[in-house]
Amino acid sequence: MACYFVRIDPALFITGLGALSALGESVAQHHRAVADQYVPFQPLGKLLGPDSPHAARPAAWIAARGLLNHRKWSPVTMAALHVARQAISDAGWGPAELKDAALVVGTSRGNAAGWLGPWPGRRPFRLMAASNTIHSEPAAAISIEFGMCGPNQVLASGCSAGLDALGIALLMVRGGMAPRALAVAVDLPLVPLLLDNYAMSGLLAASMDCNPYHPLSAGFVPGEGAAAMTLEPSNAGTCPQLLHYACNADACDPVGIPADGGRTPELLHQARLLTHPPVALCPHATGTAVQATADPAAFDRAFPDMRPTLHLLKPFVGHTIGASGLLESVILACFLRDGKLPCNRSGLHAPHGYVLPETILEATGPVYKLAHGMGGHNSLIAIQPS
């Protein structure tokens, strides 16, 4: 197994969090929803109408639709601004901290929700028509609204985009490009054309029960979501630490994942050598048949001598595509602030040899979060309580 060694740099502290999804409009609502094992899935017909070809399929969407409507910015940008505002406030940043902070935004489908079709409740306008069609608008809007003049990047690495945004933000601060950073991820994929494409590829779930490792699992539950996280080299409280980020590619298939886990075990092995063995894993665990096979195979190859507990978050929030990695990291960080690990939803099928705890546990070491982008892009972060 190939392994690449890099210099071990000090951890950064996660000082601010923001979240928006079907679980709620704040980080506290997400924490409470997971702790209470609330599942927000509904038939898509309630959002798209009974005539939609996807009316019976499950999905998870943001209930507060008014948050997404604006005369100038697109719905995706409004979601990004909402979570950025939360994280900035949580971190206590003012104009001085914001001015030179780095900003990295991750998204898979970008502003597709604002221009592939009409957005309910949003009036048409001309002023921002061009801006509303580009992936970079959320980053531009955040920099404009909050006066952020530091490094500014947008990533579109599929379903791993949110985790990659966090990782690149980490590298920017470690590399001296900025004294602190804000990572944001957002996707609103419940658009008829996008859903048509997912359905034609056989990726969408038919059942309301999101049970990613069940032998009959054959698709994901799509969801809307946005998340934000601030990173700083110092900490005045009990903020979790971001220890490590790495990514690689399977170089194998434009859609699928190698059944043996591809090169994901290398990421897990490297993280174990450069940090500490994980006490828990938060896998990508979408619910597709190939993911249900590839994930346990990768874990077995990376950890032949141990079995970290698994903590699955998509059964609560759905698959929020490019936002998923960061949204699930925000939920993890929220629990880790209290030195805890999130529970799993009751009744989930566990891969052979692994445990999916249904109660909140103590966090006694690092947690690894994985994300995979279509085309074989694999990403990992390691995070631990302070």
Secondary structure as a PSIPRED ss2 file (coil, helix, strand):
# PSIPRED VFORMAT (PSIPRED V4.0)

   1 M C   1.000  0.000  0.000
   2 A C   1.000  0.000  0.000
   3 C C   1.000  0.000  0.000
   4 Y C   1.000  0.000  0.000
   5 F C   1.000  0.000  0.000
   6 V C   1.000  0.000  0.000
   7 R C   1.000  0.000  0.000
   8 I C   1.000  0.000  0.000
   9 D C   1.000  0.000  0.000
  10 P C   1.000  0.000  0.000
  11 A C   1.000  0.000  0.000
  12 L E   0.000  0.000  1.000
  13 F E   0.000  0.000  1.000
  14 I E   0.000  0.000  1.000
  15 T E   0.000  0.000  1.000
  16 G E   0.000  0.000  1.000
  17 L E   0.000  0.000  1.000
  18 G E   0.000  0.000  1.000
  19 A E   0.000  0.000  1.000
  20 L E   0.000  0.000  1.000
  21 S E   0.000  0.000  1.000
  22 A C   1.000  0.000  0.000
  23 L C   1.000  0.000  0.000
  24 G E   0.000  0.000  1.000
  25 E C   1.000  0.000  0.000
  26 S C   1.000  0.000  0.000
  27 V H   0.000  1.000  0.000
  28 A H   0.000  1.000  0.000
  29 Q H   0.000  1.000  0.000
  30 H H   0.000  1.000  0.000
  31 H H   0.000  1.000  0.000
  32 R H   0.000  1.000  0.000
  33 A H   0.000  1.000  0.000
  34 V H   0.000  1.000  0.000
  35 A H   0.000  1.000  0.000
  36 D C   1.000  0.000  0.000
  37 Q C   1.000  0.000  0.000
  38 Y C   1.000  0.000  0.000
  39 V C   1.000  0.000  0.000
  40 P C   1.000  0.000  0.000
  41 F C   1.000  0.000  0.000
  42 Q E   0.000  0.000  1.000
  43 P E   0.000  0.000  1.000
  44 L C   1.000  0.000  0.000
  45 G H   0.000  1.000  0.000
  46 K H   0.000  1.000  0.000
  47 L H   0.000  1.000  0.000
  48 L H   0.000  1.000  0.000
  49 G C   1.000  0.000  0.000
  50 P C   1.000  0.000  0.000
  51 D C   1.000  0.000  0.000
  52 S C   1.000  0.000  0.000
  53 P C   1.000  0.000  0.000
  54 H C   1.000  0.000  0.000
  55 A C   1.000  0.000  0.000
  56 A C   1.000  0.000  0.000
  57 R C   1.000  0.000  0.000
  58 P E   0.000  0.000  1.000
  59 A E   0.000  0.000  1.000
  60 A E   0.000  0.000  1.000
  61 W C   1.000  0.000  0.000
  62 I C   1.000  0.000  0.000
  63 A C   1.000  0.000  0.000
  64 A C   1.000  0.000  0.000
  65 R H   0.000  1.000  0.000
  66 G H   0.000  1.000  0.000
  67 L H   0.000  1.000  0.000
  68 L H   0.000  1.000  0.000
  69 N C   1.000  0.000  0.000
  70 H C   1.000  0.000  0.000
  71 R C   1.000  0.000  0.000
  72 K C   1.000  0.000  0.000
  73 W C   1.000  0.000  0.000
  74 S C   1.000  0.000  0.000
  75 P H   0.000  1.000  0.000
  76 V H   0.000  1.000  0.000
  77 T H   0.000  1.000  0.000
  78 M H   0.000  1.000  0.000
  79 A H   0.000  1.000  0.000
  80 A H   0.000  1.000  0.000
  81 L H   0.000  1.000  0.000
  82 H H   0.000  1.000  0.000
  83 V H   0.000  1.000  0.000
  84 A H   0.000  1.000  0.000
  85 R H   0.000  1.000  0.000
  86 Q H   0.000  1.000  0.000
  87 A H   0.000  1.000  0.000
  88 I H   0.000  1.000  0.000
  89 S H   0.000  1.000  0.000
  90 D H   0.000  1.000  0.000
  91 A H   0.000  1.000  0.000
  92 G C   1.000  0.000  0.000
  93 W C   1.000  0.000  0.000
  94 G C   1.000  0.000  0.000
  95 P H   0.000  1.000  0.000
  96 A H   0.000  1.000  0.000
  97 E H   0.000  1.000  0.000
  98 L H   0.000  1.000  0.000
  99 K H   0.000  1.000  0.000
 100 D C   1.000  0.000  0.000
 101 A C   1.000  0.000  0.000
 102 A E   0.000  0.000  1.000
 103 L E   0.000  0.000  1.000
 104 V E   0.000  0.000  1.000
 105 V E   0.000  0.000  1.000
 106 G E   0.000  0.000  1.000
 107 T C   1.000  0.000  0.000
 108 S C   1.000  0.000  0.000
 109 R C   1.000  0.000  0.000
 110 G C   1.000  0.000  0.000
 111 N C   1.000  0.000  0.000
 112 A H   0.000  1.000  0.000
 113 A H   0.000  1.000  0.000
 114 G H   0.000  1.000  0.000
 115 W H   0.000  1.000  0.000
 116 L C   1.000  0.000  0.000
 117 G C   1.000  0.000  0.000
 118 P C   1.000  0.000  0.000
 119 W C   1.000  0.000  0.000
 120 P C   1.000  0.000  0.000
 121 G C   1.000  0.000  0.000
 122 R C   1.000  0.000  0.000
 123 R C   1.000  0.000  0.000
 124 P C   1.000  0.000  0.000
 125 F C   1.000  0.000  0.000
 126 R C   1.000  0.000  0.000
 127 L C   1.000  0.000  0.000
 128 M C   1.000  0.000  0.000
 129 A C   1.000  0.000  0.000
 130 A C   1.000  0.000  0.000
 131 S H   0.000  1.000  0.000
 132 N H   0.000  1.000  0.000
 133 T H   0.000  1.000  0.000
 134 I C   1.000  0.000  0.000
 135 H C   1.000  0.000  0.000
 136 S C   1.000  0.000  0.000
 137 E H   0.000  1.000  0.000
 138 P H   0.000  1.000  0.000
 139 A H   0.000  1.000  0.000
 140 A H   0.000  1.000  0.000
 141 A H   0.000  1.000  0.000
 142 I H   0.000  1.000  0.000
 143 S H   0.000  1.000  0.000
 144 I H   0.000  1.000  0.000
 145 E H   0.000  1.000  0.000
 146 F H   0.000  1.000  0.000
 147 G C   1.000  0.000  0.000
 148 M C   1.000  0.000  0.000
 149 C C   1.000  0.000  0.000
 150 G C   1.000  0.000  0.000
 151 P C   1.000  0.000  0.000
 152 N E   0.000  0.000  1.000
 153 Q E   0.000  0.000  1.000
 154 V E   0.000  0.000  1.000
 155 L E   0.000  0.000  1.000
 156 A C   1.000  0.000  0.000
 157 S C   1.000  0.000  0.000
 158 G H   0.000  1.000  0.000
 159 C H   0.000  1.000  0.000
 160 S H   0.000  1.000  0.000
 161 A H   0.000  1.000  0.000
 162 G H   0.000  1.000  0.000
 163 L H   0.000  1.000  0.000
 164 D H   0.000  1.000  0.000
 165 A H   0.000  1.000  0.000
 166 L H   0.000  1.000  0.000
 167 G H   0.000  1.000  0.000
 168 I H   0.000  1.000  0.000
 169 A H   0.000  1.000  0.000
 170 L H   0.000  1.000  0.000
 171 L H   0.000  1.000  0.000
 172 M H   0.000  1.000  0.000
 173 V H   0.000  1.000  0.000
 174 R H   0.000  1.000  0.000
 175 G C   1.000  0.000  0.000
 176 G C   1.000  0.000  0.000
 177 M C   1.000  0.000  0.000
 178 A C   1.000  0.000  0.000
 179 P C   1.000  0.000  0.000
 180 R C   1.000  0.000  0.000
 181 A E   0.000  0.000  1.000
 182 L E   0.000  0.000  1.000
 183 A E   0.000  0.000  1.000
 184 V E   0.000  0.000  1.000
 185 A E   0.000  0.000  1.000
 186 V E   0.000  0.000  1.000
 187 D E   0.000  0.000  1.000
 188 L C   1.000  0.000  0.000
 189 P C   1.000  0.000  0.000
 190 L C   1.000  0.000  0.000
 191 V C   1.000  0.000  0.000
 192 P H   0.000  1.000  0.000
 193 L H   0.000  1.000  0.000
 194 L H   0.000  1.000  0.000
 195 L H   0.000  1.000  0.000
 196 D H   0.000  1.000  0.000
 197 N H   0.000  1.000  0.000
 198 Y H   0.000  1.000  0.000
 199 A H   0.000  1.000  0.000
 200 M H   0.000  1.000  0.000
 201 S C   1.000  0.000  0.000
 202 G C   1.000  0.000  0.000
 203 L C   1.000  0.000  0.000
 204 L E   0.000  0.000  1.000
 205 A C   1.000  0.000  0.000
 206 A C   1.000  0.000  0.000
 207 S C   1.000  0.000  0.000
 208 M C   1.000  0.000  0.000
 209 D C   1.000  0.000  0.000
 210 C C   1.000  0.000  0.000
 211 N C   1.000  0.000  0.000
 212 P C   1.000  0.000  0.000
 213 Y C   1.000  0.000  0.000
 214 H C   1.000  0.000  0.000
 215 P C   1.000  0.000  0.000
 216 L C   1.000  0.000  0.000
 217 S C   1.000  0.000  0.000
 218 A C   1.000  0.000  0.000
 219 G C   1.000  0.000  0.000
 220 F E   0.000  0.000  1.000
 221 V C   1.000  0.000  0.000
 222 P E   0.000  0.000  1.000
 223 G E   0.000  0.000  1.000
 224 E C   1.000  0.000  0.000
 225 G E   0.000  0.000  1.000
 226 A E   0.000  0.000  1.000
 227 A E   0.000  0.000  1.000
 228 A E   0.000  0.000  1.000
 229 M E   0.000  0.000  1.000
 230 T E   0.000  0.000  1.000
 231 L E   0.000  0.000  1.000
 232 E E   0.000  0.000  1.000
 233 P C   1.000  0.000  0.000
 234 S C   1.000  0.000  0.000
 235 N C   1.000  0.000  0.000
 236 A C   1.000  0.000  0.000
 237 G C   1.000  0.000  0.000
 238 T C   1.000  0.000  0.000
 239 C C   1.000  0.000  0.000
 240 P C   1.000  0.000  0.000
 241 Q E   0.000  0.000  1.000
 242 L E   0.000  0.000  1.000
 243 L E   0.000  0.000  1.000
 244 H E   0.000  0.000  1.000
 245 Y E   0.000  0.000  1.000
 246 A E   0.000  0.000  1.000
 247 C E   0.000  0.000  1.000
 248 N E   0.000  0.000  1.000
 249 A E   0.000  0.000  1.000
 250 D C   1.000  0.000  0.000
 251 A C   1.000  0.000  0.000
 252 C C   1.000  0.000  0.000
 253 D C   1.000  0.000  0.000
 254 P C   1.000  0.000  0.000
 255 V C   1.000  0.000  0.000
 256 G C   1.000  0.000  0.000
 257 I C   1.000  0.000  0.000
 258 P C   1.000  0.000  0.000
 259 A C   1.000  0.000  0.000
 260 D C   1.000  0.000  0.000
 261 G C   1.000  0.000  0.000
 262 G C   1.000  0.000  0.000
 263 R C   1.000  0.000  0.000
 264 T H   0.000  1.000  0.000
 265 P H   0.000  1.000  0.000
 266 E H   0.000  1.000  0.000
 267 L H   0.000  1.000  0.000
 268 L H   0.000  1.000  0.000
 269 H H   0.000  1.000  0.000
 270 Q H   0.000  1.000  0.000
 271 A H   0.000  1.000  0.000
 272 R H   0.000  1.000  0.000
 273 L H   0.000  1.000  0.000
 274 L H   0.000  1.000  0.000
 275 T C   1.000  0.000  0.000
 276 H C   1.000  0.000  0.000
 277 P C   1.000  0.000  0.000
 278 P C   1.000  0.000  0.000
 279 V C   1.000  0.000  0.000
 280 A E   0.000  0.000  1.000
 281 L E   0.000  0.000  1.000
 282 C E   0.000  0.000  1.000
 283 P C   1.000  0.000  0.000
 284 H C   1.000  0.000  0.000
 285 A C   1.000  0.000  0.000
 286 T C   1.000  0.000  0.000
 287 G C   1.000  0.000  0.000
 288 T C   1.000  0.000  0.000
 289 A H   0.000  1.000  0.000
 290 V H   0.000  1.000  0.000
 291 Q H   0.000  1.000  0.000
 292 A H   0.000  1.000  0.000
 293 T H   0.000  1.000  0.000
 294 A H   0.000  1.000  0.000
 295 D H   0.000  1.000  0.000
 296 P H   0.000  1.000  0.000
 297 A H   0.000  1.000  0.000
 298 A H   0.000  1.000  0.000
 299 F H   0.000  1.000  0.000
 300 D H   0.000  1.000  0.000
 301 R H   0.000  1.000  0.000
 302 A H   0.000  1.000  0.000
 303 F C   1.000  0.000  0.000
 304 P C   1.000  0.000  0.000
 305 D C   1.000  0.000  0.000
 306 M C   1.000  0.000  0.000
 307 R C   1.000  0.000  0.000
 308 P C   1.000  0.000  0.000
 309 T E   0.000  0.000  1.000
 310 L E   0.000  0.000  1.000
 311 H C   1.000  0.000  0.000
 312 L C   1.000  0.000  0.000
 313 L C   1.000  0.000  0.000
 314 K H   0.000  1.000  0.000
 315 P H   0.000  1.000  0.000
 316 F H   0.000  1.000  0.000
 317 V H   0.000  1.000  0.000
 318 G C   1.000  0.000  0.000
 319 H E   0.000  0.000  1.000
 320 T C   1.000  0.000  0.000
 321 I H   0.000  1.000  0.000
 322 G H   0.000  1.000  0.000
 323 A H   0.000  1.000  0.000
 324 S H   0.000  1.000  0.000
 325 G H   0.000  1.000  0.000
 326 L H   0.000  1.000  0.000
 327 L H   0.000  1.000  0.000
 328 E H   0.000  1.000  0.000
 329 S H   0.000  1.000  0.000
 330 V H   0.000  1.000  0.000
 331 I H   0.000  1.000  0.000
 332 L H   0.000  1.000  0.000
 333 A H   0.000  1.000  0.000
 334 C H   0.000  1.000  0.000
 335 F H   0.000  1.000  0.000
 336 L H   0.000  1.000  0.000
 337 R C   1.000  0.000  0.000
 338 D C   1.000  0.000  0.000
 339 G C   1.000  0.000  0.000
 340 K E   0.000  0.000  1.000
 341 L E   0.000  0.000  1.000
 342 P C   1.000  0.000  0.000
 343 C C   1.000  0.000  0.000
 344 N C   1.000  0.000  0.000
 345 R C   1.000  0.000  0.000
 346 S C   1.000  0.000  0.000
 347 G C   1.000  0.000  0.000
 348 L C   1.000  0.000  0.000
 349 H C   1.000  0.000  0.000
 350 A C   1.000  0.000  0.000
 351 P C   1.000  0.000  0.000
 352 H C   1.000  0.000  0.000
 353 G C   1.000  0.000  0.000
 354 Y C   1.000  0.000  0.000
 355 V C   1.000  0.000  0.000
 356 L C   1.000  0.000  0.000
 357 P C   1.000  0.000  0.000
 358 E C   1.000  0.000  0.000
 359 T C   1.000  0.000  0.000
 360 I C   1.000  0.000  0.000
 361 L E   0.000  0.000  1.000
 362 E E   0.000  0.000  1.000
 363 A C   1.000  0.000  0.000
 364 T C   1.000  0.000  0.000
 365 G C   1.000  0.000  0.000
 366 P C   1.000  0.000  0.000
 367 V E   0.000  0.000  1.000
 368 Y E   0.000  0.000  1.000
 369 K E   0.000  0.000  1.000
 370 L E   0.000  0.000  1.000
 371 A E   0.000  0.000  1.000
 372 H E   0.000  0.000  1.000
 373 G E   0.000  0.000  1.000
 374 M C   1.000  0.000  0.000
 375 G C   1.000  0.000  0.000
 376 G C   1.000  0.000  0.000
 377 H E   0.000  0.000  1.000
 378 N E   0.000  0.000  1.000
 379 S E   0.000  0.000  1.000
 380 L E   0.000  0.000  1.000
 381 I E   0.000  0.000  1.000
 382 A E   0.000  0.000  1.000
 383 I E   0.000  0.000  1.000
 384 Q E   0.000  0.000  1.000
 385 P C   1.000  0.000  0.000
 386 S C   1.000  0.000  0.000
